[in-house]
Amino acid sequence: MIADITVTEKSFGPKLLMSGIRFSIDDGEKVGVIGRNGVGKSTLFGILAGTDKDFTGEIVFKRGTVVVATAQEHHDMGDTTVLQYVLQGLPEYTDLSHIIETYPLTMGDDMKLIDEYTQALMRFDDKGFYQIEEQIERELDNFQLPGIAHRAFTTLSGGQKRLVEVVKVMHSDAHLALVDEPTNHMDYIAKQQYIDWMSTAREAMLVITHDRDVLREVDRIIELKDGSSVSYKGNYDAYLKQNAVSTGSQMNDFEMIEKRIVNLKAKVIDYQRLKEKSRNPGTIQKFKRLEEGSRKELAELQAKEKPTFWIDKESAAGLNYKVAAQYDKFKAKNIRMNLAADESRSKHVLVTARELSLGYGDKALFEGVNIDLREGEALEFRGRNGAGKTTLIKYLLKVLTPQPEIVCFGGELTLDTHVRVGVYEQEVSPTYFSLSLESAIEKMYLDRGLSISTTKIRNLLSDYLFTEGDGKTPVSRLSGGQKARFQLISMLANDPQLLILDEPTNHLDLPSIEELETALGKYAGAVIYVSHDGYFREALGGDVLQVGAA
């Protein structure tokens, strides 16, 4: 065992976030961490990394354990280059480099310092640090970050910083790696490289992810829900089976509690009446004790919050009648997407392209692209990051938003000018950052000439699992999952006939991803999508358009 984790209390103000987190990690074990948005996954990582000490509990690491974590925020970076940042994050590198660079200038004949210098040289060689800069630059190239090693870290985009964090962890040679959403912003080739490394790396890993391709390769899954943690041995497919069984048992237990509550309420009334009718002091005291005992038990049971019940769609379809009825009654609320589902699809052509070639300046990114997309069909744009997928989407939308910087080198592309388009983008527009979520929704509708009311805003917040408090929160302070749900609201605002989705599963939790897949499966319109989620691509299907080299 490399780590033993217990968190008995972690709160934010009056809100109790965690109260029963207990699990351990074995040497070399790969553990996936999942849970609904907002349950505290990143908070748990802050506790394990030592950056959050405001909790009750105990985190015990085996003596000598080196822990490394992907950072969520970067402050006071100055002119630090990407290479310097990665090297600083490697255990021992900075201290050994300092000895090797400075001791020859000061150690003279001091045998103690000479010995320390010699040991540092040997350790530096043992750790492979003489070749580390070349290895890091090669890894950055593999993740399609060529030439950035000597750029200032502060000049990188959010997605680039996340990839650099993964490279840092991959070269840290730590005993335990804490990795938060590593595959967001990776293309399918880079993601496979990460999965291959994760599967064979000697270090233990705790990985926050809803990427089912990654979860398929882990040894165990820890689910955070209702303030506690539940451990499932095996990968994602094993988790789904175990979760269906355990959720069935939990629902049965909860139903027994509900029945007990009804029974206790009746008993309280009965004991109260019997007490009032009695004339014998001893009998009165007896019914008073029984009433007080029932009231106490009732209060304890009513104080228990309803557990979160979720079973994946495939497992739910195989439930027996009794458990299925319980699940319909108790299942956790999920997002509700209102997509037009009309089986009488017209197969009207929405998008066409003939031998299209696009790029910037005097350089074409791709050529020979042909598209014939009709209502009811799905088309995946597949290609490496930088191949031109986003450029193709932008050019497609040029009738809505001019893109003068994109150059057409040949061919043509047309979009039905009457079609309503809904776009899911990875990043929320900065124009909304300072607005509350409620105000952002209102502005988004009004800017598009769509009607909106207070009641509709309230309904949208409910449909997409936002609380009343979330509605007052500035968009800039929303979590990644909350921003993703705002993007879904934005995408569907105009009742679109064509959806364009750019990595829609990033930041969504597993139940929300499944709801998105289900809704899209029934959708009457056409879908163009970019996704490196193998499960999502299998669910949506459709034709594949290879953009650039495979």
C-alpha positions as CSV (number, residue, x, y, z in Angstrom):
1,M,0.0,0.0,0.0
2,I,1.4,3.4,-1.0
3,A,-1.4,5.7,0.4
4,D,-4.2,5.5,2.9
5,I,-6.8,8.3,2.6
6,T,-9.5,9.3,5.1
7,V,-11.5,12.5,4.9
8,T,-14.1,12.7,7.6
9,E,-15.1,16.4,7.1
10,K,-14.5,18.9,4.3
11,S,-16.8,21.9,4.1
12,F,-17.1,25.2,2.2
13,G,-18.8,27.6,4.6
14,P,-22.0,25.9,5.8
15,K,-22.0,23.3,3.0
16,L,-20.6,19.9,3.9
17,L,-18.9,18.5,0.8
18,M,-17.3,15.3,2.2
19,S,-17.8,13.2,5.3
20,G,-17.0,9.6,4.5
21,I,-14.0,9.4,2.1
22,R,-12.0,6.3,2.8
23,F,-9.8,4.3,0.4
24,S,-6.2,3.2,-0.2
25,I,-3.9,2.9,-3.2
26,D,-1.6,0.1,-3.8
27,D,1.9,0.3,-5.4
28,G,1.6,0.7,-9.1
29,E,-2.2,0.7,-9.1
30,K,-4.1,2.8,-11.6
31,V,-7.3,4.2,-10.1
32,G,-9.9,6.2,-11.9
33,V,-11.9,8.8,-9.9
34,I,-15.4,9.6,-11.1
35,G,-18.5,11.4,-9.7
36,R,-21.1,14.0,-10.7
37,N,-20.0,17.5,-11.4
38,G,-19.5,19.4,-8.1
39,V,-19.0,16.4,-5.7
40,G,-15.4,17.4,-4.9
41,K,-13.1,15.5,-7.1
42,S,-10.6,18.4,-7.7
43,T,-11.0,19.3,-4.0
44,L,-9.9,15.8,-3.0
45,F,-6.9,16.1,-5.3
46,G,-6.0,19.4,-3.5
47,I,-6.1,17.6,-0.2
48,L,-3.9,14.7,-1.5
49,A,-1.4,17.1,-3.1
50,G,-1.1,19.1,0.2
51,T,-2.4,22.4,-1.2
52,D,-5.6,22.2,0.8
53,K,-5.1,21.6,4.5
54,D,-8.5,22.8,5.7
55,F,-10.1,19.4,6.3
56,T,-10.6,16.8,9.0
57,G,-9.1,13.4,8.4
58,E,-5.7,11.8,7.7
59,I,-3.7,11.3,4.6
60,V,-0.9,8.7,5.1
61,F,1.7,8.0,2.5
62,K,4.3,5.2,2.7
63,R,7.6,6.5,3.9
64,G,9.6,8.0,1.1
65,T,6.7,8.3,-1.3
66,V,7.1,11.0,-4.0
67,V,3.8,12.5,-5.1
68,V,3.4,14.7,-8.2
69,A,0.1,16.3,-9.4
70,T,-1.1,18.3,-12.4
71,A,-1.6,21.9,-11.3
72,Q,-5.0,23.6,-11.8
73,E,-3.7,27.1,-11.4
74,H,-0.5,28.8,-12.3
75,H,0.6,32.0,-10.6
76,D,3.7,34.2,-10.6
77,M,5.3,32.3,-13.5
78,G,7.2,35.3,-14.8
79,D,9.4,34.4,-17.8
80,T,9.6,30.7,-16.9
81,T,9.8,28.7,-20.1
82,V,7.8,25.5,-20.7
83,L,10.9,23.4,-20.4
84,Q,12.0,25.1,-17.2
85,Y,8.5,24.6,-15.8
86,V,8.5,20.9,-16.6
87,L,12.0,20.4,-15.2
88,Q,11.1,22.3,-12.0
89,G,8.3,19.8,-11.5
90,L,10.6,16.8,-11.6
91,P,11.5,15.5,-8.1
92,E,15.2,15.9,-7.3
93,Y,16.0,17.7,-10.6
94,T,16.3,21.2,-9.2
95,D,18.4,20.2,-6.2
96,L,20.7,18.0,-8.2
97,S,21.2,20.6,-10.9
98,H,22.0,23.2,-8.2
99,I,24.7,21.0,-6.7
100,I,26.2,20.1,-10.1
101,E,26.2,23.8,-11.3
102,T,27.4,25.5,-8.1
103,Y,29.6,23.1,-6.2
104,P,32.6,23.2,-8.6
105,L,32.8,26.9,-7.9
106,T,32.9,26.7,-4.1
107,M,33.8,23.2,-2.9
108,G,37.6,23.5,-3.2
109,D,39.2,20.6,-1.3
110,D,36.3,20.1,1.1
111,M,35.9,16.3,0.9
112,K,32.3,16.4,2.2
113,L,31.2,18.7,-0.6
114,I,33.2,16.7,-3.1
115,D,31.4,13.6,-2.0
116,E,28.0,15.3,-2.3
117,Y,29.0,16.5,-5.7
118,T,30.0,13.0,-6.8
119,Q,26.8,11.5,-5.5
120,A,24.8,14.2,-7.3
121,L,26.5,13.4,-10.6
122,M,25.8,9.7,-10.1
123,R,22.2,10.3,-9.1
124,F,21.7,12.7,-12.0
125,D,22.9,10.0,-14.4
126,D,20.8,7.3,-12.7
127,K,17.7,9.4,-13.1
128,G,18.4,10.0,-16.8
129,F,18.5,13.7,-16.4
130,Y,21.3,14.2,-18.9
131,Q,18.9,13.3,-21.7
132,I,15.8,14.7,-20.1
133,E,15.5,17.9,-22.0
134,E,15.6,16.1,-25.3
135,Q,13.0,13.6,-24.1
136,I,10.7,16.3,-22.9
137,E,10.9,18.2,-26.2
138,R,10.2,14.9,-28.0
139,E,7.2,14.3,-25.8
140,L,5.9,17.8,-26.4
141,D,6.1,17.1,-30.1
142,N,4.2,13.8,-29.6
143,F,1.4,15.8,-28.0
144,Q,1.5,18.3,-31.0
145,L,3.2,21.1,-29.1
146,P,6.3,21.5,-31.3
147,G,8.6,24.4,-30.7
148,I,7.1,25.5,-27.5
149,A,9.7,24.2,-25.1
150,H,11.5,27.6,-25.0
151,R,8.3,29.7,-25.0
152,A,7.1,31.4,-21.9
153,F,4.7,29.2,-20.1
154,T,2.3,32.1,-19.6
155,T,1.8,32.5,-23.4
156,L,0.2,29.0,-23.7
157,S,-3.6,28.5,-24.0
158,G,-5.5,26.6,-21.3
159,G,-5.5,23.4,-23.4
160,Q,-1.7,23.6,-24.0
161,K,-1.0,24.1,-20.3
162,R,-3.0,21.0,-19.5
163,L,-1.0,19.0,-22.0
164,V,2.3,20.3,-20.5
165,E,1.0,19.2,-17.1
166,V,0.6,15.7,-18.4
167,V,4.1,15.7,-19.9
168,K,5.4,16.9,-16.5
169,V,3.8,14.0,-14.8
170,M,5.0,11.5,-17.4
171,H,8.6,12.5,-16.8
172,S,8.4,12.9,-13.0
173,D,9.3,9.3,-12.1
174,A,7.2,9.7,-9.0
175,H,5.6,6.9,-6.9
176,L,2.1,8.4,-7.1
177,A,0.7,10.7,-9.8
178,L,-2.4,12.7,-9.3
179,V,-3.8,13.5,-12.8
180,D,-6.9,15.6,-13.4
181,E,-8.7,15.2,-16.8
182,P,-5.5,14.3,-18.7
183,T,-7.1,13.7,-22.1
184,N,-9.1,16.8,-22.5
185,H,-7.8,18.7,-25.5
186,M,-5.8,15.6,-26.8
187,D,-6.5,14.2,-30.2
188,Y,-7.1,10.5,-30.7
189,I,-3.4,9.7,-31.4
190,A,-2.1,11.7,-28.4
191,K,-4.7,10.2,-26.2
192,Q,-3.7,6.7,-27.2
193,Q,-0.1,7.6,-26.4
194,Y,-1.2,8.7,-23.0
195,I,-3.2,5.6,-22.4
196,D,-0.3,3.4,-23.5
197,W,2.0,5.2,-21.0
198,M,-0.5,5.0,-18.2
199,S,-1.0,1.3,-18.7
200,T,2.7,0.5,-18.5
201,A,4.0,3.1,-16.1
202,R,5.4,1.8,-12.9
203,E,4.0,4.6,-10.7
204,A,0.6,4.4,-9.0
205,M,-2.0,6.8,-10.4
206,L,-5.2,8.5,-9.3
207,V,-6.8,9.9,-12.4
208,I,-9.9,12.2,-12.4
209,T,-11.6,11.5,-15.7
210,H,-14.9,10.9,-17.4
211,D,-13.1,9.6,-20.5
212,R,-14.4,6.1,-20.8
213,D,-11.5,5.1,-23.0
214,V,-9.1,5.9,-20.1
215,L,-11.5,4.3,-17.5
216,R,-11.4,1.1,-19.6
217,E,-7.7,0.7,-18.8
218,V,-7.7,1.3,-15.0
219,D,-7.5,-1.3,-12.2
220,R,-10.1,0.2,-10.0
221,I,-12.7,3.0,-9.9
222,I,-13.4,5.2,-6.9
223,E,-16.8,7.0,-7.2
224,L,-17.4,10.0,-5.1
225,K,-21.1,10.5,-4.3
226,D,-23.3,11.7,-1.4
227,G,-20.2,12.9,0.5
228,S,-18.6,9.4,0.6
229,S,-16.5,7.2,-1.6
230,V,-17.3,3.8,-3.1
231,S,-14.6,1.5,-4.5
232,Y,-15.2,-0.8,-7.5
233,K,-12.6,-3.4,-8.5
234,G,-11.9,-3.5,-12.2
235,N,-12.3,-1.1,-15.2
236,Y,-15.3,0.9,-16.5
237,D,-17.2,-2.0,-17.9
238,A,-16.8,-3.9,-14.5
239,Y,-17.9,-0.7,-12.7
240,L,-21.2,-0.5,-14.7
241,K,-22.1,-4.1,-13.8
242,Q,-21.2,-3.7,-10.1
243,N,-22.9,-0.3,-9.9
244,A,-26.2,-1.8,-11.2
245,V,-26.1,-4.5,-8.6
246,S,-25.1,-2.2,-5.7
247,T,-27.6,0.5,-6.7
248,G,-30.4,-2.1,-6.7
249,S,-29.5,-3.1,-3.1
250,Q,-29.3,0.6,-2.1
251,M,-32.7,1.4,-3.6
252,N,-34.2,-1.5,-1.7
253,D,-32.7,-0.3,1.5
254,F,-33.9,3.2,0.9
255,E,-37.4,2.0,0.1
256,M,-37.4,0.1,3.4
257,I,-36.5,3.4,5.1
258,E,-39.3,5.2,3.4
259,K,-41.8,2.5,4.5
260,R,-40.4,2.7,8.0
261,I,-40.9,6.5,8.0
262,V,-44.5,6.0,7.1
263,N,-44.9,3.4,9.8
264,L,-43.3,5.6,12.4
265,K,-45.5,8.6,11.6
266,A,-48.5,6.4,12.1
267,K,-47.1,5.1,15.4
268,V,-46.4,8.6,16.7
269,I,-50.1,9.5,16.1
270,D,-51.3,6.3,17.7
271,Y,-49.1,6.6,20.8
272,Q,-50.1,10.2,21.2
273,R,-53.8,9.3,21.1
274,L,-53.4,6.4,23.5
275,K,-51.4,8.6,25.9
276,E,-54.2,11.2,25.8
277,K,-56.9,8.5,26.4
278,S,-55.1,6.8,29.3
279,R,-55.9,7.6,32.9
280,N,-53.3,5.4,34.6
281,P,-50.0,7.4,35.2
282,G,-48.0,4.3,34.5
283,T,-49.7,3.7,31.2
284,I,-49.4,7.4,30.3
285,Q,-45.6,7.2,30.9
286,K,-45.4,4.0,28.8
287,F,-47.1,5.6,25.7
288,K,-45.0,8.8,26.2
289,R,-41.8,6.8,26.1
290,L,-43.0,4.9,23.0
291,E,-44.0,8.2,21.3
292,E,-40.7,9.9,22.2
293,G,-38.7,6.8,20.9
294,S,-40.7,6.8,17.7
295,R,-40.2,10.6,17.2
296,K,-36.5,10.2,17.8
297,E,-36.1,7.4,15.3
298,L,-38.3,9.3,12.8
299,A,-36.2,12.4,13.1
300,E,-33.0,10.4,12.5
301,L,-34.4,8.7,9.4
302,Q,-35.9,11.9,8.0
303,A,-32.5,13.7,8.5
304,K,-30.8,11.2,6.1
305,E,-30.5,12.6,2.6
306,K,-31.8,10.6,-0.3
307,P,-28.8,8.7,-1.9
308,T,-27.9,9.4,-5.5
309,F,-29.1,6.5,-7.7
310,W,-27.8,6.1,-11.3
311,I,-27.6,3.1,-13.5
312,D,-26.3,3.2,-17.1
313,K,-28.9,2.8,-19.8
314,E,-27.8,-0.7,-21.0
315,S,-27.7,-2.1,-17.4
316,A,-31.1,-0.4,-16.6
317,A,-32.6,-2.1,-19.6
318,G,-31.7,-5.5,-18.1
319,L,-33.3,-4.9,-14.7
320,N,-36.1,-7.1,-13.5
321,Y,-39.5,-5.5,-13.1
322,K,-39.3,-4.7,-9.4
323,V,-35.8,-3.1,-9.6
324,A,-36.8,-1.2,-12.7
325,A,-39.9,0.2,-11.0
326,Q,-37.7,1.3,-8.1
327,Y,-35.2,2.9,-10.4
328,D,-37.9,4.9,-12.2
329,K,-39.1,6.1,-8.8
330,F,-35.7,6.9,-7.2
331,K,-33.2,7.6,-10.0
332,A,-31.1,10.7,-9.8
333,K,-32.2,13.8,-11.7
334,N,-30.3,14.2,-15.0
335,I,-30.1,16.9,-17.6
336,R,-33.1,17.2,-19.8
337,M,-32.3,18.0,-23.4
338,N,-35.2,19.1,-25.6
339,L,-34.3,18.0,-29.1
340,A,-36.7,17.5,-31.9
341,A,-37.3,13.8,-32.5
342,D,-39.3,13.4,-35.7
343,E,-39.1,10.1,-37.5
344,S,-40.5,11.6,-40.7
345,R,-37.1,13.0,-41.7
346,S,-37.0,14.7,-45.1
347,K,-33.4,13.9,-46.0
348,H,-33.0,17.5,-47.2
349,V,-29.4,18.3,-48.1
350,L,-28.0,20.8,-45.5
351,V,-24.2,20.9,-46.2
352,T,-22.3,20.1,-49.4
353,A,-18.6,20.4,-50.2
354,R,-16.7,19.6,-53.4
355,E,-12.9,19.2,-53.5
356,L,-12.6,21.8,-50.8
357,S,-9.1,23.1,-49.7
358,L,-8.7,25.6,-46.9
359,G,-5.8,27.2,-45.0
360,Y,-4.2,30.5,-43.9
361,G,-1.9,32.9,-45.7
362,D,-0.3,30.9,-48.5
363,K,-0.5,27.5,-46.8
364,A,-3.4,25.0,-47.3
365,L,-4.2,22.8,-44.3
366,F,-6.1,20.2,-46.3
367,E,-7.5,19.5,-49.8
368,G,-10.0,17.3,-51.5
369,V,-12.7,17.4,-48.9
370,N,-16.2,16.3,-50.1
371,I,-19.4,16.5,-48.0
372,D,-23.0,15.6,-48.7
373,L,-24.8,15.9,-45.3
374,R,-28.6,15.5,-45.1
375,E,-31.1,15.8,-42.3
376,G,-31.0,12.8,-39.9
377,E,-27.4,12.0,-40.7
378,A,-24.2,12.3,-38.6
379,L,-20.7,13.1,-39.9
380,E,-17.6,12.9,-37.8
381,F,-14.6,15.2,-38.6
382,R,-11.6,13.2,-37.7
383,G,-8.0,14.3,-37.7
384,R,-5.1,15.3,-35.6
385,N,-5.1,18.6,-33.7
386,G,-4.1,21.3,-36.1
387,A,-5.2,19.3,-39.2
388,G,-8.0,21.8,-39.9
389,K,-11.1,20.4,-38.3
390,T,-11.9,23.7,-36.5
391,T,-11.0,25.7,-39.6
392,L,-13.5,23.6,-41.6
393,I,-16.2,24.3,-39.0
394,K,-15.5,28.0,-39.0
395,Y,-15.6,28.2,-42.7
396,L,-18.9,26.3,-42.7
397,L,-20.3,28.9,-40.4
398,K,-18.9,31.9,-42.3
399,V,-22.5,32.7,-43.5
400,L,-23.3,33.3,-39.8
401,T,-19.9,34.8,-38.7
402,P,-17.5,36.1,-41.4
403,Q,-14.0,34.5,-41.2
404,P,-11.9,36.6,-43.5
405,E,-8.6,35.1,-42.3
406,I,-9.5,31.7,-43.8
407,V,-8.3,31.2,-47.3
408,C,-10.1,28.9,-49.8
409,F,-7.5,27.4,-52.1
410,G,-10.0,25.5,-54.2
411,G,-13.4,23.8,-54.3
412,E,-16.5,25.0,-52.7
413,L,-18.7,24.6,-49.6
414,T,-22.3,25.5,-49.1
415,L,-24.7,25.6,-46.2
416,D,-28.4,25.8,-46.6
417,T,-29.0,29.5,-45.7
418,H,-32.4,28.7,-44.1
419,V,-31.1,26.0,-41.7
420,R,-31.0,26.8,-38.0
421,V,-27.6,25.9,-36.6
422,G,-26.6,25.1,-33.0
423,V,-22.9,25.1,-32.1
424,Y,-21.3,23.5,-29.1
425,E,-17.9,25.0,-28.4
426,Q,-15.3,24.0,-25.9
427,E,-14.8,27.5,-24.5
428,V,-17.4,29.9,-23.2
429,S,-17.2,33.3,-24.8
430,P,-15.5,35.9,-22.5
431,T,-18.4,38.2,-23.1
432,Y,-20.4,36.2,-20.6
433,F,-17.7,35.9,-17.9
434,S,-18.7,38.9,-15.7
435,L,-22.4,38.1,-15.9
436,S,-24.3,35.9,-13.6
437,L,-25.5,32.6,-15.2
438,E,-29.1,33.9,-15.3
439,S,-28.0,37.1,-17.0
440,A,-25.7,35.2,-19.4
441,I,-28.6,33.0,-20.5
442,E,-30.9,36.1,-21.0
443,K,-28.2,37.9,-23.0
444,M,-27.5,34.9,-25.1
445,Y,-31.2,34.6,-26.1
446,L,-31.7,38.3,-26.7
447,D,-28.5,38.7,-28.8
448,R,-30.0,36.1,-31.1
449,G,-33.4,37.7,-31.3
450,L,-35.0,34.9,-29.3
451,S,-37.7,35.3,-26.7
452,I,-36.8,34.7,-23.1
453,S,-38.6,35.1,-19.7
454,T,-37.8,34.7,-16.1
455,T,-39.9,31.5,-16.0
456,K,-38.0,30.0,-19.0
457,I,-34.6,30.8,-17.4
458,R,-35.7,29.1,-14.2
459,N,-36.9,26.1,-16.2
460,L,-33.6,25.9,-18.1
461,L,-31.6,26.1,-14.9
462,S,-33.6,23.2,-13.5
463,D,-33.4,21.1,-16.7
464,Y,-29.6,21.4,-16.7
465,L,-29.1,20.7,-13.0
466,F,-28.3,24.3,-11.8
467,T,-29.5,25.4,-8.4
468,E,-31.0,28.9,-7.7
469,G,-27.6,29.8,-6.2
470,D,-25.8,28.8,-9.4
471,G,-28.0,31.2,-11.3
472,K,-26.6,34.1,-9.3
473,T,-22.9,32.9,-9.8
474,P,-20.7,34.7,-12.4
475,V,-20.0,32.5,-15.4
476,S,-16.3,32.9,-14.8
477,R,-16.6,31.1,-11.4
478,L,-18.6,28.1,-12.8
479,S,-16.9,24.7,-12.8
480,G,-15.9,23.1,-16.1
481,G,-18.9,20.8,-16.0
482,Q,-21.3,23.8,-15.3
483,K,-19.8,25.7,-18.2
484,A,-20.3,22.7,-20.4
485,R,-24.0,22.6,-19.5
486,F,-24.3,26.3,-20.3
487,Q,-22.8,25.5,-23.7
488,L,-25.6,22.9,-24.2
489,I,-28.2,25.5,-23.3
490,S,-26.6,27.9,-25.9
491,M,-26.4,25.2,-28.6
492,L,-30.1,24.3,-28.4
493,A,-31.6,27.8,-27.9
494,N,-32.8,28.3,-31.5
495,D,-34.3,24.8,-31.9
496,P,-31.5,23.9,-34.4
497,Q,-31.8,21.6,-37.4
498,L,-28.0,21.1,-37.6
499,L,-25.8,20.6,-34.6
500,I,-22.1,21.1,-34.7
501,L,-20.3,19.6,-31.7
502,D,-16.6,20.2,-30.8
503,E,-15.5,17.7,-28.1
504,P,-18.9,17.8,-26.3
505,T,-18.0,15.2,-23.7
506,N,-15.1,17.2,-22.2
507,H,-16.1,18.2,-18.6
508,L,-19.5,16.4,-18.6
509,D,-20.0,13.7,-16.0
510,L,-21.0,10.2,-17.1
511,P,-24.8,10.4,-16.6
512,S,-24.8,13.7,-18.6
513,I,-22.7,12.2,-21.4
514,E,-25.2,9.3,-21.6
515,E,-28.2,11.7,-21.7
516,L,-26.4,13.6,-24.5
517,E,-25.8,10.4,-26.5
518,T,-29.5,9.3,-26.0
519,A,-30.9,12.6,-27.1
520,L,-28.6,12.8,-30.1
521,G,-29.7,9.2,-31.1
522,K,-33.3,10.4,-31.4
523,Y,-32.5,13.8,-33.0
524,A,-34.3,14.5,-36.2
525,G,-31.7,16.9,-37.6
526,A,-28.1,16.5,-38.8
527,V,-25.0,16.3,-36.6
528,I,-21.4,17.3,-37.4
529,Y,-19.1,16.4,-34.6
530,V,-15.5,16.2,-33.5
531,S,-14.8,13.8,-30.6
532,H,-11.9,11.7,-29.4
533,D,-14.2,9.7,-27.1
534,G,-14.4,6.2,-28.6
535,Y,-17.7,5.4,-26.7
536,F,-19.3,8.6,-28.0
537,R,-18.2,8.0,-31.6
538,E,-19.6,4.5,-31.4
539,A,-22.9,5.8,-30.0
540,L,-23.4,8.5,-32.7
541,G,-21.9,6.6,-35.6
542,G,-22.3,8.2,-39.1
543,D,-19.8,8.7,-41.8
544,V,-16.2,9.7,-41.0
545,L,-14.5,12.6,-42.9
546,Q,-10.7,12.4,-42.5
547,V,-9.3,15.9,-42.3
548,G,-5.6,16.0,-43.2
549,A,-3.3,13.0,-42.8
550,A,-4.5,10.1,-40.7
